[in-house]
Amino acid sequence: MLDRRNFCKAAVLASGAAALASSHLAHAAALIQAGPPLIEVASLDWLCNALALTSGGRLFVGLPRWPGFEKTPSIAEVLADGTLKPFPGGEWNRWQPGKSGAKALVKINTIHIFDDDTLWAIDQGEDAGPHGINPHQKILQFDTRDGTLLRSISLPPSVLPAGANLNDLRLDSDHAYLTDSGLGAIIIVNLKTGVALRRLADHPSTKMNPERRPLGEHAQPLMMPDGSDHQVHSDPLEISPDGAWLYYQALTGPLWKVPTAALRDTQMTEKALAEQVEFVYDTGALTGTAIDSAGNLYLGEYDKPRVTVLSPDGSLRVAVQDQRLWNPDAMIISNQRELYIPVPQSARMASNRGPNGVNGLQLPFKIYKIRLPTSFGGRETVPAVVGKSLASASS
């Protein structure tokens, strides 16, 4: 097992793919083959790559408008009978090309519900191509009780330049942390002042190394329709339970961490910030992550149907492995100590299989959960950023 304390970060940055060619995740399958049984939570006609739970157990799903799924409502609540109720409702869920996206869900990439029971979403807006600025790319927060918009945050070109794509977000009590997977960077938004920062935009840790190809099921590469490899820069991210560290990586790894205080420090230069970045683990391609209250990182692997767990001591084990888990995406942990796993099968999409790509999707799309063993942590606490929790506020 890799001794992270003695690993030379400079060697990783200098030698690139040669030093990182072998993934330690490849050895994890020998430890545990199956894990706990999968429990089916929902069966959907729409592709789902993210989900969120209120404290009362209401389940919301993120339904991105990816190729072939342009008519999805983008966000919906899964009702008790399994049907979907568009959220927040009305024109928000009925966007079409040519319509304004200012108050509409254009291209939702992720959703989250934190401790105050509000729903946060990343809307990547209309695709303007690798050299354009996406119209109506924004960060949204909704009241889950009635769908009221609480805030909509648009970032200036200095923070979100041409070619940038917001990917995922996490919160602490005062800030939102986001990844830019289009160009590669970490973005921090002060939720009290509105000040936004773009950090590590020139650092190798936020860039996908082209020599580390994204290989999925049966070694099928993740390719654009023109035959080039799909470049996904800084993508999944997590915050440590004490709020001190931000973990992140490009699609194909490796995993890095940086102090959140350093990211927020407007007086710290990019050169000084780069010195704060630490190598964590030589992960392979990851489609989604989660973290628990004990600091265990849950890694949804791209090239294997499983979720592995990287513990703070550097040990790695398989949480669950099953042929139904190809490309598990943005996972969450419930208050009942259950790991929820959406399975969008993104690598099977024709649009991700290069020229003349063949659709390999197996419908319907599933959401599963597993019960976590007592040796793992529970749901990570995220302090409310709008004051009192909606769960305890008067209606």
KEKE-3310 file (N, C-alpha, C; in steps of 0.2 Angstrom, whole numbers, plus 5000, padded with zeros to 4 digits):
npx = (5004:5002:5013:5008:5014:5027:5028:5033:5028:5033:5039:5028:5022:5032:5035:5023:5013:5021:5025:5013:5007:5002:4987:4982:4970:4967:4971:4961:4950:4954:4952:4938:4924:4911:4902:4889:4872:4863:4850:4836:4831:4825:4817:4820:4815:4822:4839:4849:4860:4863:4858:4847:4843:4830:4830:4818:4816:4812:4815:4825:4830:4843:4842:4850:4851:4858:4864:4851:4842:4836:4823:4821:4814:4824:4826:4818:4806:4805:4791:4781:4774:4783:4783:4788:4789:4791:4803:4808:4795:4783:4789:4802:4806:4803:4812:4818:4828:4832:4824:4824:4836:4837:4828:4826:4829:4843:4854:4857:4869:4872:4865:4861:4857:4859:4862:4852:4841:4838:4839:4852:4859:4869:4869:4874:4871:4868:4877:4891:4902:4920:4927:4919:4908:4896:4879:4869:4874:4875:4873:4861:4849:4836:4820:4815:4802:4792:4797:4802:4814:4829:4842:4851:4866:4877:4893:4907:4916:4930:4931:4924:4929:4929:4925:4925:4917:4906:4905:4904:4899:4902:4899:4903:4900:4900:4904:4904:4911:4918:4921:4929:4927:4929:4940:4948:4950:4948:4934:4929:4916:4911:4897:4891:4896:4897:4908:4919:4932:4945:4955:4970:4970:4981:4987:4994:4986:4973:4971:4967:4977:4982:4988:4983:4972:4954:4946:4933:4920:4925:4937:4933:4936:4932:4926:4925:4913:4921:4932:4942:4949:4938:4940:4940:4942:4946:4935:4926:4924:4927:4924:4933:4928:4931:4931:4943:4951:4950:4946:4950:4950:4955:4945:4952:4961:4976:4971:4970:4973:4969:4972:4957:4957:4968:4964:4954:4960:4963:4975:4985:4996:4995:5007:5011:5000:5000:5010:5004:4996:4993:4997:4987:4981:4984:4972:4961:4951:4936:4919:4910:4909:4909:4909:4911:4907:4918:4928:4930:4933:4922:4923:4917:4920:4926:4930:4926:4913:4909:4911:4923:4932:4942:4951:4956:4968:4975:4971:4963:4947:4934:4918:4906:4902:4896:4888:4878:4882:4889:4898:4894:4888:4886:4886:4877:4876:4864:4854:4851:4862:4865:4871:4868:4867:4867:4865:4870:4876:4885:4896:4891:4884:4880:4885:4897:4906:4914:4917:4903:4897:4890:4874:4874:4866:4856:4840:4827:4834:4843:4843:4852:4854:4865:4868:4878:4892:4895:4908:4911:4909:4896:4883:4890:4891:4885:4885:4871:4868:4859:4854:4842:4837:4826:4819:4815:4810:4795:4781)
npy = (4994:5011:5023:5038:5048:5048:5050:5058:5073:5082:5074:5067:5078:5081:5070:5065:5055:5043:5041:5038:5027:5015:5010:5010:5006:4995:4984:4983:4974:4962:4961:4963:4955:4957:4964:4972:4968:4975:4987:4991:5008:5017:5017:5023:5031:5042:5047:5047:5056:5061:5064:5068:5070:5075:5080:5074:5063:5065:5062:5068:5070:5072:5076:5076:5085:5077:5071:5063:5064:5076:5081:5080:5084:5090:5092:5083:5077:5061:5052:5043:5033:5030:5039:5054:5071:5086:5098:5114:5116:5122:5134:5133:5120:5118:5121:5125:5124:5141:5147:5159:5156:5161:5160:5146:5128:5123:5115:5104:5099:5093:5090:5095:5092:5100:5102:5112:5108:5114:5115:5113:5117:5114:5123:5121:5128:5134:5126:5133:5129:5124:5136:5146:5156:5149:5153:5158:5150:5144:5145:5138:5139:5132:5132:5118:5116:5123:5126:5139:5151:5154:5159:5164:5162:5170:5169:5180:5183:5183:5174:5163:5159:5159:5143:5137:5125:5123:5110:5102:5104:5109:5114:5124:5133:5146:5147:5142:5129:5124:5114:5117:5109:5111:5119:5117:5120:5127:5134:5147:5153:5166:5166:5175:5188:5187:5187:5180:5168:5162:5148:5139:5137:5135:5124:5108:5098:5101:5098:5086:5073:5069:5057:5048:5039:5039:5025:5014:5002:4986:4991:5002:5017:5034:5044:5058:5063:5066:5057:5060:5059:5061:5076:5079:5089:5096:5088:5078:5082:5084:5089:5088:5081:5090:5102:5107:5102:5101:5089:5083:5079:5077:5069:5056:5055:5058:5058:5073:5085:5101:5114:5122:5134:5140:5141:5150:5162:5177:5184:5176:5170:5162:5154:5152:5145:5134:5127:5122:5111:5094:5078:5064:5050:5038:5037:5029:5033:5042:5042:5047:5053:5052:5057:5052:5055:5051:5053:5044:5041:5038:5030:5031:5020:5021:5012:5000:4990:4996:5002:5009:5012:5024:5026:5037:5033:5028:5016:5004:4998:4988:4994:4990:4979:4975:4969:4978:4990:4999:5013:5021:5036:5053:5051:5049:5050:5045:5050:5038:5030:5025:5022:5030:5027:5033:5026:5031:5025:5031:5029:5021:5028:5033:5045:5046:5037:5039:5041:5036:5030:5017:5015:5009:5008:5002:5001:5002:5016:5015:5018:5014:5008:5005:4997:5004:4998:4997:5000:5011:5029:5040:5051:5066:5081:5097:5114:5125:5137:5147:5151:5146:5129:5122:5112:5113:5126:5136:5134)
npz = (5000:4996:5004:5009:5016:5013:4999:4985:4980:4971:4961:4956:4949:4940:4932:4927:4917:4917:4930:4936:4930:4934:4943:4959:4963:4955:4962:4972:4971:4975:4988:4993:4985:4983:4993:5003:4999:4985:4986:4977:4974:4965:4948:4933:4918:4913:4911:4925:4935:4947:4964:4978:4995:5007:5025:5029:5021:5007:4990:4978:4960:4948:4932:4918:4903:4892:4876:4868:4878:4879:4882:4895:4912:4920:4934:4947:4959:4966:4968:4980:4973:4963:4952:4944:4949:4942:4947:4951:4946:4933:4921:4924:4922:4908:4898:4881:4867:4861:4869:4884:4896:4909:4919:4920:4919:4911:4908:4918:4929:4942:4958:4975:4992:5007:5025:5028:5021:5009:4991:4980:4964:4950:4935:4919:4908:4891:4878:4873:4866:4865:4865:4869:4880:4890:4889:4903:4912:4929:4947:4957:4971:4979:4989:4996:5000:4993:4981:4979:4972:4980:4978:4964:4956:4946:4937:4934:4918:4922:4932:4927:4913:4894:4888:4900:4912:4924:4936:4949:4966:4983:5000:5014:5029:5025:5012:4994:4985:4970:4955:4939:4925:4912:4908:4919:4935:4952:4960:4971:4980:4990:5000:5007:5004:4990:4983:4971:4968:4957:4957:4956:4942:4933:4937:4938:4945:4942:4930:4917:4912:4897:4893:4902:4898:4898:4901:4900:4903:4897:4892:4884:4877:4883:4872:4861:4848:4837:4838:4847:4863:4877:4886:4903:4915:4931:4942:4952:4969:4986:5004:5018:5034:5045:5038:5034:5022:5005:4994:4977:4959:4942:4929:4926:4937:4946:4964:4973:4987:4995:5007:5013:5018:5012:4999:5000:5004:4999:4999:4996:4984:4968:4966:4979:4984:4976:4982:4993:4989:4990:4985:4986:4982:4970:4961:4948:4934:4940:4942:4951:4968:4986:5004:5021:5038:5045:5037:5027:5009:4996:4981:4965:4952:4935:4926:4932:4939:4952:4969:4978:4994:5001:5015:5028:5033:5022:5018:5007:5001:4995:4994:4988:4974:4959:4944:4940:4942:4933:4930:4942:4949:4956:4972:4988:5006:5017:5032:5038:5037:5024:5008:4994:4977:4961:4944:4929:4918:4909:4901:4892:4883:4866:4862:4869:4863:4853:4834:4825:4836:4846:4854:4870:4881:4895:4898:4911:4920:4935:4952:4967:4984:4997:5014:5025:5034:5052:5055:5046:5044:5046:5039:5033:5041:5036:5039:5040:5027:5025:5037:5048:5048:5035:5039:5052:5052:5052:5042)
capx = (5000:5006:5014:5007:5018:5034:5027:5036:5024:5037:5040:5022:5021:5037:5036:5017:5010:5026:5025:5006:5004:4998:4983:4982:4963:4967:4972:4956:4945:4956:4950:4931:4922:4904:4900:4882:4867:4861:4843:4834:4827:4820:4818:4818:4815:4827:4846:4850:4867:4864:4852:4848:4838:4829:4830:4812:4817:4810:4821:4826:4835:4846:4841:4854:4849:4863:4862:4846:4838:4835:4817:4820:4813:4831:4826:4812:4805:4803:4785:4780:4773:4789:4782:4792:4786:4796:4804:4803:4789:4782:4793:4809:4807:4801:4817:4819:4833:4829:4821:4829:4838:4838:4824:4825:4835:4845:4858:4858:4874:4872:4860:4863:4853:4864:4859:4846:4836:4837:4841:4857:4860:4873:4866:4880:4869:4868:4884:4894:4908:4926:4930:4913:4905:4889:4874:4865:4878:4873:4872:4854:4847:4829:4817:4812:4795:4788:4801:4804:4821:4832:4847:4854:4873:4881:4900:4910:4921:4936:4930:4921:4930:4926:4927:4924:4910:4905:4904:4901:4900:4901:4898:4904:4895:4900:4907:4903:4917:4916:4926:4928:4929:4930:4947:4952:4951:4944:4931:4926:4911:4909:4890:4889:4898:4896:4915:4921:4939:4946:4961:4974:4969:4987:4991:4993:4981:4966:4971:4967:4983:4980:4991:4979:4965:4948:4944:4927:4918:4928:4942:4930:4938:4927:4928:4920:4911:4927:4937:4947:4947:4934:4944:4936:4947:4944:4928:4923:4927:4924:4927:4934:4923:4933:4931:4950:4954:4946:4949:4948:4954:4952:4942:4956:4965:4976:4967:4974:4970:4972:4968:4952:4959:4972:4960:4950:4965:4964:4981:4989:4998:4995:5013:5011:4994:5002:5014:4999:4993:4996:4995:4983:4981:4984:4966:4960:4945:4931:4913:4907:4912:4905:4913:4907:4909:4924:4933:4931:4930:4919:4925:4913:4925:4923:4931:4924:4906:4910:4912:4929:4932:4948:4951:4961:4975:4977:4969:4958:4943:4928:4912:4901:4904:4890:4887:4873:4885:4893:4898:4891:4889:4887:4883:4876:4875:4858:4854:4850:4869:4864:4875:4864:4871:4864:4869:4868:4879:4887:4901:4887:4880:4883:4889:4903:4909:4917:4913:4898:4896:4884:4871:4874:4862:4851:4835:4827:4840:4842:4846:4852:4858:4868:4868:4885:4894:4896:4915:4912:4906:4889:4882:4894:4887:4887:4881:4866:4871:4854:4851:4838:4835:4819:4815:4813:4807:4788:4779)
capy = (5000:5017:5027:5044:5053:5048:5051:5064:5077:5085:5068:5066:5084:5082:5064:5064:5048:5038:5039:5036:5023:5009:5012:5005:5004:4989:4979:4982:4969:4955:4962:4961:4955:4959:4969:4971:4968:4982:4988:4996:5014:5019:5014:5029:5032:5047:5046:5051:5056:5064:5063:5072:5068:5080:5076:5070:5057:5066:5060:5072:5067:5076:5072:5080:5085:5075:5069:5058:5066:5083:5083:5079:5090:5092:5090:5080:5073:5054:5052:5037:5028:5030:5044:5060:5077:5091:5103:5117:5116:5127:5136:5131:5113:5117:5125:5122:5129:5147:5151:5161:5151:5165:5157:5139:5123:5122:5109:5103:5093:5090:5093:5093:5095:5099:5102:5116:5106:5118:5111:5117:5114:5117:5123:5123:5133:5132:5124:5138:5126:5125:5143:5151:5157:5147:5158:5156:5145:5147:5141:5139:5137:5132:5130:5112:5115:5126:5128:5146:5152:5157:5163:5162:5165:5170:5171:5184:5180:5183:5168:5158:5161:5155:5136:5134:5122:5121:5103:5100:5109:5107:5120:5125:5137:5152:5147:5136:5126:5121:5112:5119:5103:5113:5121:5115:5125:5127:5141:5148:5159:5168:5166:5181:5194:5186:5188:5173:5167:5156:5146:5133:5136:5133:5119:5101:5094:5102:5096:5079:5071:5066:5051:5044:5039:5037:5018:5011:4995:4982:4995:5006:5024:5039:5048:5063:5060:5066:5052:5062:5057:5066:5079:5081:5092:5095:5085:5077:5086:5083:5093:5084:5082:5096:5107:5109:5100:5100:5084:5084:5076:5077:5063:5051:5055:5056:5062:5078:5089:5107:5117:5126:5141:5143:5142:5156:5167:5182:5187:5170:5170:5156:5151:5150:5141:5128:5123:5119:5106:5088:5071:5059:5043:5037:5034:5029:5037:5041:5045:5051:5052:5054:5057:5051:5059:5048:5055:5039:5044:5033:5032:5027:5019:5022:5006:4994:4991:4995:5008:5008:5016:5026:5028:5042:5030:5026:5009:5004:4992:4988:4994:4985:4977:4972:4971:4983:4997:5002:5020:5024:5043:5057:5047:5053:5046:5047:5050:5031:5027:5021:5025:5030:5026:5033:5023:5033:5021:5037:5026:5017:5033:5033:5051:5045:5031:5041:5041:5031:5026:5013:5015:5003:5010:4997:5005:5009:5018:5013:5020:5009:5010:4999:4999:5005:4994:5001:5003:5017:5034:5042:5057:5072:5087:5103:5119:5128:5143:5151:5152:5140:5123:5122:5106:5116:5132:5136:5134)
capz = (5000:4996:5010:5006:5019:5010:4992:4983:4976:4965:4956:4952:4944:4935:4928:4923:4916:4919:4937:4938:4926:4938:4947:4965:4963:4952:4967:4977:4970:4978:4995:4994:4979:4982:4998:5005:4993:4982:4987:4972:4976:4960:4941:4929:4911:4911:4914:4932:4937:4954:4968:4984:5000:5012:5031:5030:5016:5000:4986:4971:4955:4943:4925:4913:4896:4888:4870:4868:4884:4878:4884:4902:4916:4923:4941:4949:4965:4965:4973:4983:4968:4958:4947:4944:4949:4940:4952:4955:4942:4929:4916:4926:4919:4901:4894:4875:4863:4858:4875:4888:4901:4915:4925:4917:4920:4904:4907:4925:4930:4948:4963:4982:4998:5013:5031:5029:5017:5002:4985:4976:4958:4945:4928:4914:4903:4884:4876:4868:4863:4869:4865:4870:4886:4890:4892:4908:4917:4935:4953:4960:4977:4980:4994:4994:5002:4988:4975:4978:4971:4985:4975:4958:4956:4939:4938:4929:4914:4925:4936:4923:4906:4889:4888:4907:4913:4931:4936:4955:4971:4990:5004:5021:5032:5022:5005:4989:4982:4964:4950:4932:4921:4905:4908:4925:4941:4958:4961:4978:4981:4997:5000:5011:5000:4983:4980:4969:4966:4952:4959:4953:4935:4929:4941:4935:4948:4940:4923:4915:4909:4891:4893:4906:4894:4901:4898:4904:4902:4891:4890:4879:4879:4883:4866:4857:4841:4832:4839:4852:4870:4880:4891:4908:4920:4938:4942:4958:4975:4993:5009:5024:5040:5049:5034:5033:5016:4999:4989:4970:4954:4935:4928:4926:4943:4953:4969:4977:4992:4997:5012:5011:5020:5007:4993:5002:5006:4993:4999:4994:4977:4965:4967:4986:4984:4973:4987:4998:4986:4992:4982:4990:4980:4963:4958:4941:4932:4944:4939:4957:4975:4992:5010:5027:5044:5047:5032:5021:5003:4992:4974:4960:4947:4929:4922:4935:4942:4960:4973:4983:5000:5003:5022:5030:5034:5016:5016:5002:5001:4990:4997:4984:4967:4956:4937:4939:4944:4928:4930:4947:4948:4962:4978:4994:5012:5021:5039:5040:5036:5018:5003:4988:4971:4954:4939:4923:4913:4905:4896:4887:4878:4859:4861:4872:4861:4847:4828:4824:4842:4846:4860:4874:4887:4897:4902:4914:4924:4942:4958:4972:4990:5002:5021:5027:5040:5057:5055:5042:5046:5044:5034:5035:5043:5032:5042:5035:5024:5025:5043:5051:5043:5033:5042:5058:5051:5051:5035)
cpx = (5004:5007:5013:5011:5025:5033:5029:5032:5027:5038:5034:5021:5026:5037:5029:5015:5014:5025:5019:5003:5000:4994:4982:4975:4962:4967:4966:4952:4947:4954:4943:4928:4915:4901:4892:4878:4865:4853:4841:4829:4822:4822:4816:4819:4821:4833:4846:4857:4869:4857:4853:4842:4837:4829:4824:4811:4814:4816:4820:4831:4837:4846:4844:4851:4855:4860:4857:4841:4837:4828:4815:4818:4819:4831:4819:4812:4802:4797:4785:4778:4778:4788:4786:4788:4791:4797:4809:4796:4788:4787:4800:4810:4805:4806:4817:4824:4829:4825:4826:4830:4839:4834:4822:4831:4837:4849:4861:4863:4874:4867:4863:4858:4858:4859:4853:4840:4834:4841:4846:4858:4865:4870:4872:4878:4869:4876:4886:4901:4914:4929:4924:4911:4898:4884:4870:4868:4877:4873:4865:4853:4839:4826:4813:4804:4790:4791:4803:4812:4824:4838:4849:4861:4876:4888:4902:4915:4928:4937:4928:4922:4927:4929:4926:4917:4910:4903:4900:4902:4899:4901:4901:4899:4895:4902:4904:4910:4915:4922:4924:4931:4931:4937:4951:4954:4947:4941:4928:4922:4909:4901:4887:4890:4897:4903:4917:4928:4940:4954:4964:4972:4975:4991:4989:4988:4974:4965:4970:4973:4981:4983:4988:4972:4959:4945:4939:4926:4921:4933:4940:4932:4932:4930:4923:4918:4916:4932:4942:4944:4943:4938:4940:4941:4944:4936:4925:4927:4923:4927:4928:4930:4924:4933:4938:4953:4948:4950:4946:4952:4950:4949:4946:4961:4972:4972:4972:4970:4973:4968:4963:4953:4963:4969:4956:4954:4966:4971:4987:4990:4996:5001:5013:5005:4996:5006:5010:4996:4997:4993:4992:4984:4981:4978:4966:4954:4939:4925:4909:4910:4907:4910:4909:4910:4915:4930:4935:4929:4928:4920:4921:4918:4922:4924:4930:4917:4906:4911:4918:4929:4940:4948:4957:4968:4978:4975:4963:4954:4937:4922:4906:4903:4898:4890:4882:4876:4890:4892:4894:4893:4889:4883:4882:4875:4869:4859:4854:4857:4868:4867:4870:4868:4867:4868:4867:4871:4882:4892:4897:4884:4884:4887:4896:4908:4912:4913:4909:4897:4890:4881:4871:4870:4857:4846:4830:4833:4838:4846:4846:4855:4860:4868:4876:4887:4896:4903:4916:4908:4899:4889:4886:4890:4890:4882:4877:4869:4865:4850:4848:4837:4828:4815:4812:4809:4799:4787:4776)
cpy = (5006:5021:5034:5049:5053:5049:5058:5068:5080:5080:5067:5072:5084:5076:5062:5057:5042:5036:5037:5031:5017:5012:5007:5003:4997:4983:4978:4977:4963:4956:4960:4961:4957:4965:4967:4971:4975:4982:4993:5002:5016:5017:5020:5028:5037:5045:5050:5051:5059:5064:5067:5070:5074:5076:5072:5064:5058:5065:5065:5069:5072:5073:5077:5080:5083:5072:5063:5059:5073:5086:5082:5085:5093:5090:5088:5077:5066:5053:5044:5031:5027:5035:5050:5066:5082:5096:5108:5118:5122:5128:5134:5124:5112:5120:5121:5127:5135:5151:5154:5156:5155:5162:5150:5135:5121:5116:5107:5097:5090:5094:5091:5096:5094:5100:5106:5114:5110:5114:5115:5113:5118:5117:5125:5127:5130:5131:5129:5135:5127:5132:5148:5151:5154:5152:5154:5150:5148:5142:5143:5136:5137:5130:5124:5111:5118:5128:5135:5146:5156:5162:5160:5166:5164:5172:5175:5181:5179:5176:5162:5160:5157:5148:5133:5131:5120:5114:5101:5105:5106:5114:5119:5130:5144:5152:5141:5135:5123:5119:5115:5113:5105:5115:5118:5120:5124:5134:5141:5154:5160:5170:5172:5188:5193:5186:5180:5173:5161:5154:5140:5132:5134:5128:5112:5097:5095:5100:5088:5078:5067:5059:5046:5043:5036:5030:5016:5004:4992:4987:5000:5013:5029:5044:5053:5060:5061:5061:5054:5060:5063:5069:5082:5083:5091:5093:5084:5080:5084:5087:5088:5086:5088:5102:5110:5108:5099:5095:5085:5080:5078:5070:5056:5051:5058:5060:5067:5081:5096:5110:5122:5133:5144:5145:5149:5163:5171:5185:5182:5170:5163:5151:5148:5144:5134:5123:5120:5113:5099:5082:5067:5052:5043:5033:5033:5034:5036:5045:5049:5049:5054:5054:5056:5055:5056:5050:5050:5042:5038:5035:5027:5026:5019:5015:4999:4995:4991:5002:5006:5013:5018:5029:5033:5039:5027:5019:5009:4998:4993:4988:4990:4985:4973:4974:4976:4990:5000:5009:5023:5032:5046:5053:5051:5048:5049:5047:5043:5027:5022:5025:5024:5031:5027:5030:5025:5030:5026:5034:5023:5021:5033:5039:5051:5040:5033:5041:5035:5027:5023:5013:5009:5003:5004:5000:5000:5010:5017:5017:5015:5012:5004:5002:4999:5001:4999:5004:5009:5023:5035:5048:5063:5078:5093:5109:5123:5135:5148:5152:5145:5135:5124:5117:5108:5123:5131:5137:5141)
cpz = (5000:5002:5008:5010:5016:5002:4990:4978:4970:4959:4952:4947:4939:4930:4924:4923:4918:4926:4940:4934:4929:4943:4953:4966:4960:4956:4972:4977:4973:4985:4997:4987:4978:4987:5000:4998:4991:4983:4981:4975:4971:4953:4937:4922:4909:4914:4920:4934:4944:4957:4975:4989:5005:5019:5032:5025:5009:4996:4979:4967:4950:4937:4920:4906:4891:4882:4871:4874:4884:4881:4892:4906:4920:4930:4943:4955:4963:4971:4975:4978:4963:4953:4949:4944:4948:4946:4949:4952:4937:4923:4918:4922:4912:4896:4887:4871:4860:4864:4880:4894:4908:4921:4922:4919:4913:4904:4914:4926:4937:4953:4970:4987:5004:5019:5032:5024:5011:4997:4981:4970:4954:4938:4923:4909:4896:4882:4871:4865:4867:4870:4867:4878:4886:4893:4897:4912:4924:4941:4956:4967:4978:4987:4992:4996:4997:4982:4974:4977:4977:4983:4969:4957:4949:4940:4933:4924:4917:4930:4932:4915:4900:4889:4895:4908:4921:4931:4943:4960:4978:4994:5011:5023:5028:5014:5001:4986:4975:4959:4943:4928:4914:4904:4913:4930:4946:4959:4968:4978:4988:4997:5003:5007:4993:4979:4978:4966:4961:4954:4956:4946:4931:4933:4938:4938:4946:4933:4922:4910:4903:4890:4898:4903:4899:4898:4903:4903:4896:4888:4884:4881:4878:4877:4864:4851:4836:4833:4844:4859:4873:4886:4897:4914:4927:4939:4949:4964:4981:4998:5015:5030:5044:5045:5032:5026:5011:4995:4982:4965:4947:4935:4929:4932:4941:4957:4972:4983:4993:5002:5010:5013:5015:5001:4994:5003:5000:4993:4996:4987:4974:4966:4974:4987:4981:4978:4992:4995:4987:4988:4987:4988:4972:4960:4951:4940:4937:4941:4945:4963:4980:4998:5016:5033:5047:5042:5027:5015:4999:4985:4969:4954:4940:4925:4926:4938:4949:4963:4978:4988:5001:5010:5023:5031:5028:5013:5011:5002:4997:4994:4994:4977:4964:4948:4935:4940:4940:4928:4935:4948:4955:4967:4984:5000:5016:5028:5042:5039:5029:5013:4997:4982:4964:4949:4932:4917:4907:4900:4891:4882:4871:4859:4864:4869:4854:4840:4827:4830:4843:4853:4864:4880:4888:4901:4905:4918:4931:4947:4964:4978:4993:5009:5022:5034:5046:5058:5051:5046:5044:5039:5037:5036:5039:5035:5037:5033:5023:5031:5046:5046:5042:5037:5049:5058:5050:5044:5033)
residu = (MET:LEU:ASP:ARG:ARG:ASN:PHE:CYS:LYS:ALA:ALA:VAL:LEU:ALA:SER:GLY:ALA:ALA:ALA:LEU:ALA:SER:SER:HIS:LEU:ALA:HIS:ALA:ALA:ALA:LEU:ILE:GLN:ALA:GLY:PRO:PRO:LEU:ILE:GLU:VAL:ALA:SER:LEU:ASP:TRP:LEU:CYS:ASN:ALA:LEU:ALA:LEU:THR:SER:GLY:GLY:ARG:LEU:PHE:VAL:GLY:LEU:PRO:ARG:TRP:PRO:GLY:PHE:GLU:LYS:THR:PRO:SER:ILE:ALA:GLU:VAL:LEU:ALA:ASP:GLY:THR:LEU:LYS:PRO:PHE:PRO:GLY:GLY:GLU:TRP:ASN:ARG:TRP:GLN:PRO:GLY:LYS:SER:GLY:ALA:LYS:ALA:LEU:VAL:LYS:ILE:ASN:THR:ILE:HIS:ILE:PHE:ASP:ASP:ASP:THR:LEU:TRP:ALA:ILE:ASP:GLN:GLY:GLU:ASP:ALA:GLY:PRO:HIS:GLY:ILE:ASN:PRO:HIS:GLN:LYS:ILE:LEU:GLN:PHE:ASP:THR:ARG:ASP:GLY:THR:LEU:LEU:ARG:SER:ILE:SER:LEU:PRO:PRO:SER:VAL:LEU:PRO:ALA:GLY:ALA:ASN:LEU:ASN:ASP:LEU:ARG:LEU:ASP:SER:ASP:HIS:ALA:TYR:LEU:THR:ASP:SER:GLY:LEU:GLY:ALA:ILE:ILE:ILE:VAL:ASN:LEU:LYS:THR:GLY:VAL:ALA:LEU:ARG:ARG:LEU:ALA:ASP:HIS:PRO:SER:THR:LYS:MET:ASN:PRO:GLU:ARG:ARG:PRO:LEU:GLY:GLU:HIS:ALA:GLN:PRO:LEU:MET:MET:PRO:ASP:GLY:SER:ASP:HIS:GLN:VAL:HIS:SER:ASP:PRO:LEU:GLU:ILE:SER:PRO:ASP:GLY:ALA:TRP:LEU:TYR:TYR:GLN:ALA:LEU:THR:GLY:PRO:LEU:TRP:LYS:VAL:PRO:THR:ALA:ALA:LEU:ARG:ASP:THR:GLN:MET:THR:GLU:LYS:ALA:LEU:ALA:GLU:GLN:VAL:GLU:PHE:VAL:TYR:ASP:THR:GLY:ALA:LEU:THR:GLY:THR:ALA:ILE:ASP:SER:ALA:GLY:ASN:LEU:TYR:LEU:GLY:GLU:TYR:ASP:LYS:PRO:ARG:VAL:THR:VAL:LEU:SER:PRO:ASP:GLY:SER:LEU:ARG:VAL:ALA:VAL:GLN:ASP:GLN:ARG:LEU:TRP:ASN:PRO:ASP:ALA:MET:ILE:ILE:SER:ASN:GLN:ARG:GLU:LEU:TYR:ILE:PRO:VAL:PRO:GLN:SER:ALA:ARG:MET:ALA:SER:ASN:ARG:GLY:PRO:ASN:GLY:VAL:ASN:GLY:LEU:GLN:LEU:PRO:PHE:LYS:ILE:TYR:LYS:ILE:ARG:LEU:PRO:THR:SER:PHE:GLY:GLY:ARG:GLU:THR:VAL:PRO:ALA:VAL:VAL:GLY:LYS:SER:LEU:ALA:SER:ALA:SER:SER)
# end
